[in-house]
Amino acid sequence: MKIKPLNDEYLIEDVVRLKKDKKAYLVGGCVRDWFLGKKCYDIDITFSKYPLDIAKKISVKYGFDITEFKKFLTIKLKGTDKIIDFATLRKETYSEPAKLPDVTPASSIDDDLIRRDFTTNAIAIDLNKNLYNVIDPFNGIDDIKNGVIRVLHDRSFIDDPTRIFRAARFASRFGWKIEKHTLALIKKHQRYVKFLSTDRIRNEMIKILSEEKCFNALSMLNDFDEIKKLLNFKFDKKIDELKTLKERLIFISAFNRTTEFIDNFNFPRDIKTEVKRSVIPIIERMSPQKPIDENAKRVIRMIYPKIGDKALKPIDFLKISKRVKKENLSAAIIRERKKPFLREKI
């Protein structure tokens, strides 16, 4: 069976031309997406030998930034609208549950594919003699056709519990079902999520909250008690009406009247600052000290439709300072900020 890429054919042809004595394979999510008839702008190519020479030539020709991750035998090429990951065929072993893997070179594409998360992401396209010939040792194509998410081995969620988040994200994105045995393994091994670093959990949550729709993925995660306890926030279907990560984080913080989620998982400072400023009226029941942007107001009104304009507008500090003595100014400001909430039930 053969399949041709749906995008970036010239780049892939350049890789084939430059690889010389190296074997090369397209792998992972881009192959899955092409089988679904979708273009993919995050392309993974794996080689039988470390491909730094190829990466440098491709980066020059296409104007990509290049970053090496030698420990993991990978090279990332980043352009304005695409990411290309070059890697060496590799095996992964895990010294402890939920730890990053120890990586060693693999001798075959089958050895490389078995380390992957799901059968649907363990398909390769041969870029060697049989150009675009499909390699599918774990029947991933059948699972794509049937809309099934299936792990490759029973230790999958012990080795890497972030795969639970990915299972929920892919199931939600594609409308797929998590296969019965895979679901049983998630329930059995979900406790290993607590051994993940906060950064790894945050990165998976950013991916989920950046999907076109995220309610179903969040609902699936909430079905697993250990993960529900770890994330510890409530939400409803309105979250799917929002389109950006920032809006969805404002929604979660305002809906739960706390910023614990963005604090506990160490979101970037600029995001935390803006979210916290936006939800001050809801958490502190006081009007904000600084203006809130219109998108944030819209999110808050989705949850609290009765909230008035004054509650979301900074008070006039200059006006108050003119009529109140300096020693009483702080108390007067607090009283004024609380006024819009005295009669409102939100």
Secondary structure, DSSP 8 states (H G I E B T S, - for coil): -B---SS-HHHHHHHHHH-TTS-EEEETHHHHHHHTT---SEEEEEESS--HHHHHHHHHHHT-EEEEEGGGTEEEEE-SS-EEEEEE-EEEE-SSTTS--EEEE-SSHHHHHTTSSBGGG--EEE-SSSTTEEE-TT-HHHHHHHTEE-BSSTTHHHH-THHHHHHHHHHHHHT-EE-HHHHHHHHHHGGGGGGS-HHHHHHHHHHHHTSS--HHHHHHHHTSHHHHHHH-----GGGGG--SHHHHHHHHHHHHT--HHHHHTT--HHHHHHHHHHHHHHHHSS--SS---HHHHHHHHHH-TT--TGGGS---HHHHHHHS-GGGHHHHHHHHHHGGGSS---
